[in-house]
Amino acid sequence: MAGGYGTEGDVWPTMRRKPAIKIKKANRGKLRKATRTKKGKTIPVATLRKLTSSKNPTTRKRANFALNAKKWKKK
């Protein structure tokens, strides 16, 4: 069986890490300013949940991103 699975010489593709998500320097801290949270403090989850129903679509998007990012595996 030439070229099939399980033959000699087959190599599984290596698992590659996804690149880290980059947030532009111009956008860093904008969600913190919207929540009026001091620098160095974490934004409360309750505040983020309130912002997910904000009238401003950009603020909604940032709050939703922050809630999802809290669930990611961190080193």
PDB file of N, CA, C and O in Angstrom, chain B, residues numbered from 101:
ATOM      1  N   MET B 101       0.835  -1.176   0.000  1.00  0.00           N
ATOM      2  CA  MET B 101       0.000   0.000   0.000  1.00  0.00           C
ATOM      3  C   MET B 101       0.885   1.246   0.000  1.00  0.00           C
ATOM      4  O   MET B 101       1.203   1.773   1.066  1.00  0.00           O
ATOM      5  N   ALA B 102       1.264   1.697  -1.115  1.00  0.00           N
ATOM      6  CA  ALA B 102       2.157   2.841  -1.201  1.00  0.00           C
ATOM      7  C   ALA B 102       1.374   4.141  -1.028  1.00  0.00           C
ATOM      8  O   ALA B 102       0.346   4.356  -1.671  1.00  0.00           O
ATOM      9  N   GLY B 103       1.887   5.007  -0.140  1.00  0.00           N
ATOM     10  CA  GLY B 103       1.274   6.317   0.054  1.00  0.00           C
ATOM     11  C   GLY B 103       0.071   6.319   0.975  1.00  0.00           C
ATOM     12  O   GLY B 103      -0.523   7.370   1.214  1.00  0.00           O
ATOM     13  N   GLY B 104      -0.299   5.152   1.499  1.00  0.00           N
ATOM     14  CA  GLY B 104      -1.447   5.099   2.399  1.00  0.00           C
ATOM     15  C   GLY B 104      -1.036   5.382   3.832  1.00  0.00           C
ATOM     16  O   GLY B 104       0.146   5.557   4.129  1.00  0.00           O
ATOM     17  N   TYR B 105      -2.004   5.422   4.701  1.00  0.00           N
ATOM     18  CA  TYR B 105      -1.714   5.652   6.113  1.00  0.00           C
ATOM     19  C   TYR B 105      -1.037   4.426   6.694  1.00  0.00           C
ATOM     20  O   TYR B 105      -1.339   3.294   6.317  1.00  0.00           O
ATOM     21  N   GLY B 106      -0.135   4.661   7.599  1.00  0.00           N
ATOM     22  CA  GLY B 106       0.517   3.566   8.284  1.00  0.00           C
ATOM     23  C   GLY B 106       1.716   2.992   7.545  1.00  0.00           C
ATOM     24  O   GLY B 106       2.342   2.050   8.032  1.00  0.00           O
ATOM     25  N   THR B 107       2.042   3.527   6.407  1.00  0.00           N
ATOM     26  CA  THR B 107       3.210   3.031   5.690  1.00  0.00           C
ATOM     27  C   THR B 107       4.450   3.718   6.231  1.00  0.00           C
ATOM     28  O   THR B 107       4.369   4.758   6.883  1.00  0.00           O
ATOM     29  N   GLU B 108       5.568   3.134   5.957  1.00  0.00           N
ATOM     30  CA  GLU B 108       6.820   3.708   6.423  1.00  0.00           C
ATOM     31  C   GLU B 108       7.045   5.055   5.740  1.00  0.00           C
ATOM     32  O   GLU B 108       6.715   5.240   4.569  1.00  0.00           O
ATOM     33  N   GLY B 109       7.601   5.968   6.485  1.00  0.00           N
ATOM     34  CA  GLY B 109       7.916   7.268   5.924  1.00  0.00           C
ATOM     35  C   GLY B 109       6.813   8.292   6.093  1.00  0.00           C
ATOM     36  O   GLY B 109       7.045   9.477   5.855  1.00  0.00           O
ATOM     37  N   ASP B 110       5.614   7.876   6.497  1.00  0.00           N
ATOM     38  CA  ASP B 110       4.556   8.851   6.746  1.00  0.00           C
ATOM     39  C   ASP B 110       4.887   9.642   8.008  1.00  0.00           C
ATOM     40  O   ASP B 110       5.285   9.072   9.024  1.00  0.00           O
ATOM     41  N   VAL B 111       4.723  10.924   7.934  1.00  0.00           N
ATOM     42  CA  VAL B 111       4.984  11.777   9.089  1.00  0.00           C
ATOM     43  C   VAL B 111       3.747  12.634   9.306  1.00  0.00           C
ATOM     44  O   VAL B 111       3.250  13.277   8.381  1.00  0.00           O
ATOM     45  N   TRP B 112       3.256  12.634  10.540  1.00  0.00           N
ATOM     46  CA  TRP B 112       2.117  13.473  10.872  1.00  0.00           C
ATOM     47  C   TRP B 112       2.569  14.929  10.889  1.00  0.00           C
ATOM     48  O   TRP B 112       3.679  15.231  11.327  1.00  0.00           O
ATOM     49  N   PRO B 113       1.727  15.817  10.421  1.00  0.00           N
ATOM     50  CA  PRO B 113       2.119  17.231  10.478  1.00  0.00           C
ATOM     51  C   PRO B 113       2.289  17.662  11.928  1.00  0.00           C
ATOM     52  O   PRO B 113       1.516  17.263  12.798  1.00  0.00           O
ATOM     53  N   THR B 114       3.282  18.459  12.174  1.00  0.00           N
ATOM     54  CA  THR B 114       3.535  18.904  13.548  1.00  0.00           C
ATOM     55  C   THR B 114       2.469  19.892  13.976  1.00  0.00           C
ATOM     56  O   THR B 114       1.926  20.636  13.160  1.00  0.00           O
ATOM     57  N   MET B 115       2.180  19.889  15.247  1.00  0.00           N
ATOM     58  CA  MET B 115       1.203  20.820  15.797  1.00  0.00           C
ATOM     59  C   MET B 115       1.887  22.175  15.972  1.00  0.00           C
ATOM     60  O   MET B 115       2.933  22.273  16.614  1.00  0.00           O
ATOM     61  N   ARG B 116       1.299  23.198  15.405  1.00  0.00           N
ATOM     62  CA  ARG B 116       1.865  24.533  15.512  1.00  0.00           C
ATOM     63  C   ARG B 116       1.019  25.367  16.441  1.00  0.00           C
ATOM     64  O   ARG B 116      -0.206  25.247  16.464  1.00  0.00           O
ATOM     65  N   ARG B 117       1.680  26.215  17.208  1.00  0.00           N
ATOM     66  CA  ARG B 117       0.956  27.128  18.086  1.00  0.00           C
ATOM     67  C   ARG B 117       0.395  28.277  17.262  1.00  0.00           C
ATOM     68  O   ARG B 117       1.040  28.765  16.334  1.00  0.00           O
ATOM     69  N   LYS B 118      -0.792  28.694  17.607  1.00  0.00           N
ATOM     70  CA  LYS B 118      -1.370  29.856  16.943  1.00  0.00           C
ATOM     71  C   LYS B 118      -0.641  31.096  17.447  1.00  0.00           C
ATOM     72  O   LYS B 118      -0.240  31.149  18.609  1.00  0.00           O
ATOM     73  N   PRO B 119      -0.469  32.083  16.592  1.00  0.00           N
ATOM     74  CA  PRO B 119       0.184  33.303  17.054  1.00  0.00           C
ATOM     75  C   PRO B 119      -0.705  34.030  18.061  1.00  0.00           C
ATOM     76  O   PRO B 119      -1.932  33.950  18.001  1.00  0.00           O
ATOM     77  N   ALA B 120      -0.069  34.729  18.971  1.00  0.00           N
ATOM     78  CA  ALA B 120      -0.810  35.475  19.985  1.00  0.00           C
ATOM     79  C   ALA B 120      -1.616  36.588  19.326  1.00  0.00           C
ATOM     80  O   ALA B 120      -1.210  37.144  18.306  1.00  0.00           O
ATOM     81  N   ILE B 121      -2.742  36.900  19.912  1.00  0.00           N
ATOM     82  CA  ILE B 121      -3.575  37.974  19.377  1.00  0.00           C
ATOM     83  C   ILE B 121      -2.928  39.298  19.757  1.00  0.00           C
ATOM     84  O   ILE B 121      -2.592  39.534  20.917  1.00  0.00           O
ATOM     85  N   LYS B 122      -2.764  40.143  18.769  1.00  0.00           N
ATOM     86  CA  LYS B 122      -2.141  41.448  18.983  1.00  0.00           C
ATOM     87  C   LYS B 122      -3.223  42.520  19.044  1.00  0.00           C
ATOM     88  O   LYS B 122      -4.055  42.622  18.143  1.00  0.00           O
ATOM     89  N   ILE B 123      -3.210  43.310  20.101  1.00  0.00           N
ATOM     90  CA  ILE B 123      -4.123  44.447  20.219  1.00  0.00           C
ATOM     91  C   ILE B 123      -3.305  45.690  19.936  1.00  0.00           C
ATOM     92  O   ILE B 123      -2.267  45.918  20.557  1.00  0.00           O
ATOM     93  N   LYS B 124      -3.778  46.490  18.997  1.00  0.00           N
ATOM     94  CA  LYS B 124      -3.039  47.692  18.615  1.00  0.00           C
ATOM     95  C   LYS B 124      -2.842  48.600  19.820  1.00  0.00           C
ATOM     96  O   LYS B 124      -3.710  48.709  20.686  1.00  0.00           O
ATOM     97  N   LYS B 125      -1.685  49.248  19.857  1.00  0.00           N
ATOM     98  CA  LYS B 125      -1.378  50.129  20.982  1.00  0.00           C
ATOM     99  C   LYS B 125      -2.411  51.244  21.126  1.00  0.00           C
ATOM    100  O   LYS B 125      -2.705  51.687  22.236  1.00  0.00           O
ATOM    101  N   ALA B 126      -2.957  51.690  20.002  1.00  0.00           N
ATOM    102  CA  ALA B 126      -3.955  52.763  20.042  1.00  0.00           C
ATOM    103  C   ALA B 126      -5.240  52.317  20.730  1.00  0.00           C
ATOM    104  O   ALA B 126      -5.976  53.151  21.256  1.00  0.00           O
ATOM    105  N   ASN B 127      -5.523  51.005  20.733  1.00  0.00           N
ATOM    106  CA  ASN B 127      -6.775  50.498  21.315  1.00  0.00           C
ATOM    107  C   ASN B 127      -6.605  49.937  22.718  1.00  0.00           C
ATOM    108  O   ASN B 127      -7.596  49.616  23.374  1.00  0.00           O
ATOM    109  N   ARG B 128      -5.388  49.815  23.184  1.00  0.00           N
ATOM    110  CA  ARG B 128      -5.158  49.272  24.526  1.00  0.00           C
ATOM    111  C   ARG B 128      -5.664  50.247  25.578  1.00  0.00           C
ATOM    112  O   ARG B 128      -5.362  51.440  25.532  1.00  0.00           O
ATOM    113  N   GLY B 129      -6.435  49.727  26.523  1.00  0.00           N
ATOM    114  CA  GLY B 129      -6.923  50.551  27.623  1.00  0.00           C
ATOM    115  C   GLY B 129      -8.248  51.236  27.358  1.00  0.00           C
ATOM    116  O   GLY B 129      -8.789  51.884  28.254  1.00  0.00           O
ATOM    117  N   LYS B 130      -8.782  51.115  26.167  1.00  0.00           N
ATOM    118  CA  LYS B 130     -10.042  51.802  25.864  1.00  0.00           C
ATOM    119  C   LYS B 130     -11.222  51.191  26.624  1.00  0.00           C
ATOM    120  O   LYS B 130     -12.119  51.913  27.058  1.00  0.00           O
ATOM    121  N   LEU B 131     -11.226  49.886  26.783  1.00  0.00           N
ATOM    122  CA  LEU B 131     -12.305  49.249  27.552  1.00  0.00           C
ATOM    123  C   LEU B 131     -12.187  49.648  29.023  1.00  0.00           C
ATOM    124  O   LEU B 131     -13.194  49.884  29.691  1.00  0.00           O
ATOM    125  N   ARG B 132     -10.965  49.721  29.516  1.00  0.00           N
ATOM    126  CA  ARG B 132     -10.734  50.124  30.906  1.00  0.00           C
ATOM    127  C   ARG B 132     -11.251  51.542  31.142  1.00  0.00           C
ATOM    128  O   ARG B 132     -11.847  51.828  32.180  1.00  0.00           O
ATOM    129  N   LYS B 133     -11.018  52.427  30.169  1.00  0.00           N
ATOM    130  CA  LYS B 133     -11.516  53.803  30.302  1.00  0.00           C
ATOM    131  C   LYS B 133     -13.040  53.829  30.281  1.00  0.00           C
ATOM    132  O   LYS B 133     -13.657  54.618  30.996  1.00  0.00           O
ATOM    133  N   ALA B 134     -13.651  52.968  29.462  1.00  0.00           N
ATOM    134  CA  ALA B 134     -15.114  52.923  29.379  1.00  0.00           C
ATOM    135  C   ALA B 134     -15.724  52.436  30.688  1.00  0.00           C
ATOM    136  O   ALA B 134     -16.831  52.836  31.048  1.00  0.00           O
ATOM    137  N   THR B 135     -14.999  51.568  31.403  1.00  0.00           N
ATOM    138  CA  THR B 135     -15.511  51.041  32.676  1.00  0.00           C
ATOM    139  C   THR B 135     -15.086  51.888  33.870  1.00  0.00           C
ATOM    140  O   THR B 135     -15.538  51.675  34.995  1.00  0.00           O
ATOM    141  N   ARG B 136     -14.200  52.862  33.600  1.00  0.00           N
ATOM    142  CA  ARG B 136     -13.666  53.737  34.657  1.00  0.00           C
ATOM    143  C   ARG B 136     -12.965  52.929  35.750  1.00  0.00           C
ATOM    144  O   ARG B 136     -13.092  53.220  36.940  1.00  0.00           O
ATOM    145  N   THR B 137     -12.230  51.918  35.321  1.00  0.00           N
ATOM    146  CA  THR B 137     -11.458  51.086  36.244  1.00  0.00           C
ATOM    147  C   THR B 137     -10.035  51.617  36.288  1.00  0.00           C
ATOM    148  O   THR B 137      -9.462  51.970  35.257  1.00  0.00           O
ATOM    149  N   LYS B 138      -9.466  51.670  37.491  1.00  0.00           N
ATOM    150  CA  LYS B 138      -8.105  52.177  37.628  1.00  0.00           C
ATOM    151  C   LYS B 138      -7.111  51.240  36.980  1.00  0.00           C
ATOM    152  O   LYS B 138      -7.335  50.032  36.906  1.00  0.00           O
ATOM    153  N   LYS B 139      -6.013  51.804  36.512  1.00  0.00           N
ATOM    154  CA  LYS B 139      -4.958  51.028  35.875  1.00  0.00           C
ATOM    155  C   LYS B 139      -4.359  50.073  36.903  1.00  0.00           C
ATOM    156  O   LYS B 139      -4.064  50.471  38.030  1.00  0.00           O
ATOM    157  N   GLY B 140      -4.179  48.808  36.510  1.00  0.00           N
ATOM    158  CA  GLY B 140      -3.629  47.803  37.414  1.00  0.00           C
ATOM    159  C   GLY B 140      -4.699  46.966  38.098  1.00  0.00           C
ATOM    160  O   GLY B 140      -4.389  45.921  38.669  1.00  0.00           O
ATOM    161  N   LYS B 141      -5.943  47.403  38.051  1.00  0.00           N
ATOM    162  CA  LYS B 141      -7.058  46.652  38.647  1.00  0.00           C
ATOM    163  C   LYS B 141      -7.763  45.862  37.551  1.00  0.00           C
ATOM    164  O   LYS B 141      -7.752  46.261  36.387  1.00  0.00           O
ATOM    165  N   THR B 142      -8.371  44.750  37.920  1.00  0.00           N
ATOM    166  CA  THR B 142      -9.109  43.967  36.940  1.00  0.00           C
ATOM    167  C   THR B 142     -10.523  44.535  36.791  1.00  0.00           C
ATOM    168  O   THR B 142     -11.102  45.062  37.741  1.00  0.00           O
ATOM    169  N   ILE B 143     -11.048  44.418  35.603  1.00  0.00           N
ATOM    170  CA  ILE B 143     -12.410  44.878  35.337  1.00  0.00           C
ATOM    171  C   ILE B 143     -13.361  43.804  35.852  1.00  0.00           C
ATOM    172  O   ILE B 143     -13.241  42.646  35.451  1.00  0.00           O
ATOM    173  N   PRO B 144     -14.300  44.151  36.726  1.00  0.00           N
ATOM    174  CA  PRO B 144     -15.220  43.142  37.268  1.00  0.00           C
ATOM    175  C   PRO B 144     -16.051  42.480  36.177  1.00  0.00           C
ATOM    176  O   PRO B 144     -16.443  43.121  35.202  1.00  0.00           O
ATOM    177  N   VAL B 145     -16.312  41.189  36.356  1.00  0.00           N
ATOM    178  CA  VAL B 145     -17.084  40.422  35.372  1.00  0.00           C
ATOM    179  C   VAL B 145     -18.498  40.984  35.248  1.00  0.00           C
ATOM    180  O   VAL B 145     -19.060  41.018  34.154  1.00  0.00           O
ATOM    181  N   ALA B 146     -19.063  41.416  36.350  1.00  0.00           N
ATOM    182  CA  ALA B 146     -20.415  41.982  36.313  1.00  0.00           C
ATOM    183  C   ALA B 146     -20.452  43.222  35.418  1.00  0.00           C
ATOM    184  O   ALA B 146     -21.418  43.426  34.683  1.00  0.00           O
ATOM    185  N   THR B 147     -19.427  44.033  35.476  1.00  0.00           N
ATOM    186  CA  THR B 147     -19.351  45.227  34.628  1.00  0.00           C
ATOM    187  C   THR B 147     -19.226  44.831  33.164  1.00  0.00           C
ATOM    188  O   THR B 147     -19.861  45.435  32.299  1.00  0.00           O
ATOM    189  N   LEU B 148     -18.409  43.820  32.882  1.00  0.00           N
ATOM    190  CA  LEU B 148     -18.257  43.356  31.497  1.00  0.00           C
ATOM    191  C   LEU B 148     -19.579  42.816  30.955  1.00  0.00           C
ATOM    192  O   LEU B 148     -19.911  43.044  29.792  1.00  0.00           O
ATOM    193  N   ARG B 149     -20.327  42.109  31.785  1.00  0.00           N
ATOM    194  CA  ARG B 149     -21.622  41.567  31.346  1.00  0.00           C
ATOM    195  C   ARG B 149     -22.609  42.689  31.044  1.00  0.00           C
ATOM    196  O   ARG B 149     -23.400  42.590  30.106  1.00  0.00           O
ATOM    197  N   LYS B 150     -22.562  43.761  31.843  1.00  0.00           N
ATOM    198  CA  LYS B 150     -23.433  44.904  31.568  1.00  0.00           C
ATOM    199  C   LYS B 150     -23.064  45.556  30.244  1.00  0.00           C
ATOM    200  O   LYS B 150     -23.936  45.986  29.489  1.00  0.00           O
ATOM    201  N   LEU B 151     -21.766  45.626  29.969  1.00  0.00           N
ATOM    202  CA  LEU B 151     -21.311  46.278  28.740  1.00  0.00           C
ATOM    203  C   LEU B 151     -21.613  45.463  27.491  1.00  0.00           C
ATOM    204  O   LEU B 151     -21.598  46.012  26.389  1.00  0.00           O
ATOM    205  N   THR B 152     -21.888  44.170  27.630  1.00  0.00           N
ATOM    206  CA  THR B 152     -22.231  43.374  26.455  1.00  0.00           C
ATOM    207  C   THR B 152     -23.590  43.770  25.881  1.00  0.00           C
ATOM    208  O   THR B 152     -23.919  43.408  24.752  1.00  0.00           O
ATOM    209  N   SER B 153     -24.378  44.514  26.659  1.00  0.00           N
ATOM    210  CA  SER B 153     -25.663  44.999  26.150  1.00  0.00           C
ATOM    211  C   SER B 153     -25.638  46.520  25.968  1.00  0.00           C
ATOM    212  O   SER B 153     -26.682  47.172  26.003  1.00  0.00           O
ATOM    213  N   SER B 154     -24.446  47.075  25.777  1.00  0.00           N
ATOM    214  CA  SER B 154     -24.280  48.509  25.580  1.00  0.00           C
ATOM    215  C   SER B 154     -24.854  48.950  24.230  1.00  0.00           C
ATOM    216  O   SER B 154     -24.954  48.150  23.301  1.00  0.00           O
ATOM    217  N   LYS B 155     -25.229  50.223  24.131  1.00  0.00           N
ATOM    218  CA  LYS B 155     -25.728  50.765  22.867  1.00  0.00           C
ATOM    219  C   LYS B 155     -24.599  50.905  21.854  1.00  0.00           C
ATOM    220  O   LYS B 155     -24.819  50.788  20.649  1.00  0.00           O
ATOM    221  N   ASN B 156     -23.391  51.158  22.349  1.00  0.00           N
ATOM    222  CA  ASN B 156     -22.234  51.347  21.476  1.00  0.00           C
ATOM    223  C   ASN B 156     -21.724  49.985  20.995  1.00  0.00           C
ATOM    224  O   ASN B 156     -21.312  49.166  21.817  1.00  0.00           O
ATOM    225  N   PRO B 157     -21.741  49.728  19.694  1.00  0.00           N
ATOM    226  CA  PRO B 157     -21.326  48.410  19.196  1.00  0.00           C
ATOM    227  C   PRO B 157     -19.846  48.102  19.440  1.00  0.00           C
ATOM    228  O   PRO B 157     -19.477  46.941  19.623  1.00  0.00           O
ATOM    229  N   THR B 158     -19.002  49.130  19.443  1.00  0.00           N
ATOM    230  CA  THR B 158     -17.571  48.905  19.680  1.00  0.00           C
ATOM    231  C   THR B 158     -17.329  48.487  21.123  1.00  0.00           C
ATOM    232  O   THR B 158     -16.523  47.593  21.382  1.00  0.00           O
ATOM    233  N   THR B 159     -18.015  49.123  22.058  1.00  0.00           N
ATOM    234  CA  THR B 159     -17.888  48.759  23.468  1.00  0.00           C
ATOM    235  C   THR B 159     -18.413  47.351  23.700  1.00  0.00           C
ATOM    236  O   THR B 159     -17.827  46.579  24.459  1.00  0.00           O
ATOM    237  N   ARG B 160     -19.527  47.019  23.037  1.00  0.00           N
ATOM    238  CA  ARG B 160     -20.077  45.659  23.136  1.00  0.00           C
ATOM    239  C   ARG B 160     -19.057  44.638  22.682  1.00  0.00           C
ATOM    240  O   ARG B 160     -18.855  43.616  23.339  1.00  0.00           O
ATOM    241  N   LYS B 161     -18.416  44.910  21.565  1.00  0.00           N
ATOM    242  CA  LYS B 161     -17.429  43.995  20.990  1.00  0.00           C
ATOM    243  C   LYS B 161     -16.230  43.822  21.925  1.00  0.00           C
ATOM    244  O   LYS B 161     -15.746  42.707  22.123  1.00  0.00           O
ATOM    245  N   ARG B 162     -15.760  44.921  22.491  1.00  0.00           N
ATOM    246  CA  ARG B 162     -14.613  44.856  23.406  1.00  0.00           C
ATOM    247  C   ARG B 162     -14.960  44.076  24.667  1.00  0.00           C
ATOM    248  O   ARG B 162     -14.149  43.282  25.144  1.00  0.00           O
ATOM    249  N   ALA B 163     -16.152  44.291  25.212  1.00  0.00           N
ATOM    250  CA  ALA B 163     -16.569  43.580  26.426  1.00  0.00           C
ATOM    251  C   ALA B 163     -16.716  42.092  26.149  1.00  0.00           C
ATOM    252  O   ALA B 163     -16.313  41.269  26.971  1.00  0.00           O
ATOM    253  N   ASN B 164     -17.281  41.738  25.013  1.00  0.00           N
ATOM    254  CA  ASN B 164     -17.441  40.335  24.648  1.00  0.00           C
ATOM    255  C   ASN B 164     -16.079  39.669  24.465  1.00  0.00           C
ATOM    256  O   ASN B 164     -15.878  38.530  24.886  1.00  0.00           O
ATOM    257  N   PHE B 165     -15.150  40.379  23.840  1.00  0.00           N
ATOM    258  CA  PHE B 165     -13.791  39.864  23.665  1.00  0.00           C
ATOM    259  C   PHE B 165     -13.130  39.616  25.021  1.00  0.00           C
ATOM    260  O   PHE B 165     -12.483  38.589  25.224  1.00  0.00           O
ATOM    261  N   ALA B 166     -13.298  40.563  25.945  1.00  0.00           N
ATOM    262  CA  ALA B 166     -12.684  40.431  27.272  1.00  0.00           C
ATOM    263  C   ALA B 166     -13.262  39.234  28.033  1.00  0.00           C
ATOM    264  O   ALA B 166     -12.529  38.511  28.708  1.00  0.00           O
ATOM    265  N   LEU B 167     -14.570  39.030  27.921  1.00  0.00           N
ATOM    266  CA  LEU B 167     -15.181  37.878  28.592  1.00  0.00           C
ATOM    267  C   LEU B 167     -14.668  36.567  28.002  1.00  0.00           C
ATOM    268  O   LEU B 167     -14.410  35.615  28.738  1.00  0.00           O
ATOM    269  N   ASN B 168     -14.518  36.512  26.679  1.00  0.00           N
ATOM    270  CA  ASN B 168     -13.992  35.305  26.047  1.00  0.00           C
ATOM    271  C   ASN B 168     -12.526  35.090  26.400  1.00  0.00           C
ATOM    272  O   ASN B 168     -12.100  33.955  26.614  1.00  0.00           O
ATOM    273  N   ALA B 169     -11.759  36.160  26.463  1.00  0.00           N
ATOM    274  CA  ALA B 169     -10.331  36.048  26.753  1.00  0.00           C
ATOM    275  C   ALA B 169     -10.081  35.557  28.174  1.00  0.00           C
ATOM    276  O   ALA B 169      -9.048  34.943  28.440  1.00  0.00           O
ATOM    277  N   LYS B 170     -11.005  35.816  29.086  1.00  0.00           N
ATOM    278  CA  LYS B 170     -10.855  35.324  30.456  1.00  0.00           C
ATOM    279  C   LYS B 170     -10.868  33.798  30.515  1.00  0.00           C
ATOM    280  O   LYS B 170     -10.313  33.203  31.438  1.00  0.00           O
ATOM    281  N   LYS B 171     -11.498  33.173  29.533  1.00  0.00           N
ATOM    282  CA  LYS B 171     -11.624  31.703  29.527  1.00  0.00           C
ATOM    283  C   LYS B 171     -10.418  31.018  28.918  1.00  0.00           C
ATOM    284  O   LYS B 171     -10.257  29.808  29.072  1.00  0.00           O
ATOM    285  N   TRP B 172      -9.552  31.777  28.216  1.00  0.00           N
ATOM    286  CA  TRP B 172      -8.427  31.154  27.527  1.00  0.00           C
ATOM    287  C   TRP B 172      -7.409  30.606  28.507  1.00  0.00           C
ATOM    288  O   TRP B 172      -7.244  31.121  29.613  1.00  0.00           O
ATOM    289  N   LYS B 173      -6.738  29.567  28.087  1.00  0.00           N
ATOM    290  CA  LYS B 173      -5.678  28.970  28.896  1.00  0.00           C
ATOM    291  C   LYS B 173      -4.480  29.924  28.888  1.00  0.00           C
ATOM    292  O   LYS B 173      -3.995  30.321  27.828  1.00  0.00           O
ATOM    293  N   LYS B 174      -4.026  30.273  30.054  1.00  0.00           N
ATOM    294  CA  LYS B 174      -2.889  31.179  30.169  1.00  0.00           C
ATOM    295  C   LYS B 174      -1.717  30.452  30.811  1.00  0.00           C
ATOM    296  O   LYS B 174      -1.905  29.560  31.639  1.00  0.00           O
ATOM    297  N   LYS B 175      -0.530  30.833  30.431  1.00  0.00           N
ATOM    298  CA  LYS B 175       0.667  30.211  31.008  1.00  0.00           C
ATOM    299  C   LYS B 175       1.007  30.821  32.333  1.00  0.00           C
ATOM    300  O   LYS B 175       1.985  30.421  32.964  1.00  0.00           O
TER     301      LYS B 175
END
